[in-house]
Amino acid sequence: MNNDDFILGLSFTEFEDLALQIGLTGLILFMMFIIWNLGKESKAGRYGMLWMFLGLGVGFVGFVAKGIIQKLLGIE
């Protein structure tokens, strides 16, 4: 595909980067909703919910931290 192609006024690579960021943000928010719903249905309480978010949320926290560290160090 040619880099001169435009989608919604953006180049293909800009559109692809933006769509990836929006899609992953939506997926992470959906996973947080799933963890919250799981804690609510299991009547986990405050501390149980905290541990569920810590235990199950470590994966996407690491993914987000990796992106932030790459931006700070200028590695892309």
C-alpha positions in Angstrom: 0.0 0.0 0.0 1.2 3.5 -0.8 1.9 6.0 2.0 0.1 8.7 -0.1 -3.3 7.1 0.5 -5.5 9.1 2.9 -8.3 7.9 5.1 -10.4 10.5 6.8 -7.8 13.1 6.1 -5.0 11.1 7.7 -2.2 9.2 6.0 -2.6 5.4 6.2 0.1 5.1 8.9 -1.4 7.9 11.0 -4.8 6.4 10.8 -3.4 2.9 11.6 -1.6 4.3 14.7 -4.7 6.2 15.9 -7.0 3.2 15.3 -4.7 0.9 17.3 -4.6 3.3 20.2 -8.3 3.8 20.3 -9.0 0.1 19.9 -6.6 -1.0 22.6 -8.0 1.7 25.0 -11.5 0.4 24.4 -10.3 -3.2 25.0 -8.6 -2.2 28.3 -11.7 -0.4 29.5 -13.8 -3.4 28.6 -11.5 -5.7 30.5 -11.7 -3.4 33.5 -15.5 -3.6 33.3 -15.3 -7.4 33.2 -13.1 -7.5 36.3 -15.5 -5.1 38.1 -18.5 -7.2 37.1 -16.8 -10.4 38.2 -16.1 -8.8 41.6 -19.6 -7.6 41.9 -21.2 -10.9 41.0 -18.9 -12.8 43.4 -19.6 -10.4 46.2 -15.9 -9.9 46.7 -16.2 -6.8 48.9 -13.7 -3.9 48.9 -10.5 -5.8 49.5 -11.5 -8.6 47.3 -12.2 -6.2 44.5 -8.9 -4.5 45.1 -7.0 -7.8 44.8 -8.9 -8.8 41.7 -8.0 -5.5 40.0 -4.4 -5.8 41.1 -4.1 -9.5 40.1 -6.0 -9.4 36.9 -5.1 -5.9 35.8 -1.3 -6.3 36.0 -1.1 -7.4 32.3 -2.6 -4.3 30.8 -0.9 -2.1 33.3 2.4 -3.5 32.1 1.4 -3.0 28.5 0.5 0.7 29.2 3.7 1.2 31.2 5.7 -0.2 28.3 4.2 2.4 25.9 4.8 5.2 28.3 8.5 4.2 28.9 9.0 4.0 25.1 7.6 7.5 24.7 9.8 8.9 27.5 13.0 7.3 26.1 12.1 8.1 22.5 12.1 4.5 21.4 9.5 3.8 18.7 
